[in-house]
Amino acid sequence: MGSSRFPGKTMSELAGHPMLRHVADRVKRARLIDRVVVATTDHAADDPIAQFCEREAIACFRGSESDVLDRFYQAARKHEADAVVRVTADCPLIDPEVVDKVVERYEKGDCDYACNVLRYTYPDGLDTEVFSFTSLERSWREAKNPADREHVTLYLVNGTFRTVNVESEIPVPPGEYRWTVDYPSDLEFVRKIYSELSGRGRFGFKEVLQLLKERPDLAATQTEVISNEGYYKSLYDQARGEVAPKRSVAKSQEWFARSQKVIPGCSQTFSKGYTQFVQGVAPIFLQRGLGSRVWDVDGNEYIDYIQGLLPNILGYANEEVTRAVSEQIAEGHSFSLPHPLEVQLAEKLTELIPCAEMVRFGKNGSDVTAGAIRAARAFTGRERVACCGYHGWQDWYIGSTTRNGGVPAAVCALTEAFRYNDLASLEELLQRHPGEFAAVIMEPTNFEKPAPGFLQGVKDLAHRHGALLVFDEICTGFRFGLGGAQKLLGVTPDLACFGKAMGNGFPIACVLGRADVMRVFTEIFYSFTFAGEVASMAAALKVLEILETTDSLARMEANGITLQDAVNVMAREAGLDRRIKCVGWPYWTLIQFTDLEGNESSILKDLFQQEVMKRGILMHTTHNLSAAHDNHDIQQTLETYAEVMKTLAGWIEDPKPARYLEGTPTKPIFRVR
Ligand SMILES: Cc1ncc(COP(=O)(O)O)c(C=O)c1O
């Protein structure tokens, strides 16, 4: 009854009864539930709930409001439950079949906790968690953190318990459907569902999904909410916002001094260079990595959210990949003639990626984007290219940016950028040089989601102007799914480029696509010594196998949602929500730092980076998740973010926040996105 967002919600009227009655009725219909117990608080405000339970002959237990874990434990103990199925009373569309499915999974006996909420493949509002009494008891005994006491199963999920997630046979995209009742507008939504469907007898989530497909207008009035918002808030409340000590980076500095004499720029890759981090605070040289973590040359440990600039999709030194590569190396890996692994990997990619009929390999993303452009030029007999995003270091692309030193002017003039989600900017470009464009190359998405119809619009425009559409999936492959963003977004290009995560850090990339276009590779020159190096191909086959046969991508997605939501909730708690925003798809999110006018704020970015770095997190501004980031890493990150947000909240009103910077500010990379 005491919900702050919607007081009295559980007893609100829904189709002639209190909402709680519908939840109880639905749960009672589950075949595998022995007893339904309402666990409410001992506050007088909840008396109506207890009275309702008495009238309806439903068992009711009353306990602590804040220590909900204790309330659950005491209720389960009193009722001598050997297993507890947790359902919340604000889910009036809970489906008994889904409850049974999760219970059935739990009853297999290989886990302590089964649920359908570690990764949402069901609509939010069918949440079912099942756990053993002994696990509940252990949590009750061990959990000390107030957040763990308030959010009953948090300790179960983040601890050392064996957990499994049950997935829907009709998976829905994360965040697409929210059927819990948090606000009055949510109840309005559920009322409409009940009034549409009640006449047709009992209905479950499949009937609701079907109805919403036919009547998307029914969901329009709902307020957007964040799962686990209360938890992120309580972490923020608990944070002390204390100043963290600087870590020693003396050895990094020594290597840096040596490097300056022999390596121009001191780094082989722009984004890994010292200018991208607050110098004096950040490490410059790393020594080793394992899983989600790295250690710098001074011995400092970090959770790494850069992951080699995305390649390490399974984390550093993944054992299975290392073994596959070692076995190949023992048999040779740079051969004098082609090797069967090239064919096997090409076959696998054509199975997985919608546009892929034939494949050629490379080592870097830049190899294959350059290959795609040369192929498109040869195939169409045209020279111009329209681009959108970043596509590598080669002349054809980098000439279109402000960092075009060393690129002949004639080459620079051939590539021009258009704006994402702005079809008119592409149309204007294509019309300016009619019949001259060989290709439209773009990142199908990065942090900005495509507006409805945008990608199909690009494809239609490109084709209408006789140009090929090339998707640069160097970053989206394979975090956005094994079929790349093209599969997720339902638009198939003529050619596509993959790289980065393909080999979990081993150098491998590919250009693939329509067979008639790909055959042009037999006529152009696309050839280099290491393109057929097969240790990296052994790595790629192993990476694809792991991604296909484990829940790696699902866990990364769930962690992505958690980090994004946590940043946004904590920024709001800190009064920084107009300055710090985490945007993008759960697979790859970006934290944006701005001033109150919305202009990029490099000082805020630097302060954030400095503070997370001092507390053991290595990052630019994105969450480059790997499957090796586990619950422990995420929890540590959330606690760090809470501390850092609280610290920044105290600094940002200072007229000179730069005085809190403990090193040299970062230098911006030229802008292309
Ligand atoms: C979208 C995109 N395309 C192409 C490239 C170039 O790849 P590489 O640096 O492996 O040559 C990158 C690299 O960051 C990229 O992000």
The ligand as an ORCA input file, in Angstrom:
! r2SCAN-3c Opt
* xyz 0 1
  C      33.164      1.126    -37.464
  C      34.612      0.889    -37.730
  N      35.011      0.597    -38.964
  C      36.302      0.363    -39.269
  C      37.276      0.428    -38.315
  C      38.692      0.188    -38.667
  O      39.127     -1.002    -38.106
  P      40.678     -1.230    -37.774
  O      41.069     -0.232    -36.754
  O      40.698     -2.651    -37.271
  O      41.426     -1.067    -39.054
  C      36.923      0.739    -37.001
  C      37.934      0.828    -35.933
  O      37.731      1.322    -34.858
  C      35.552      0.983    -36.699
  O      35.159      1.317    -35.459
*
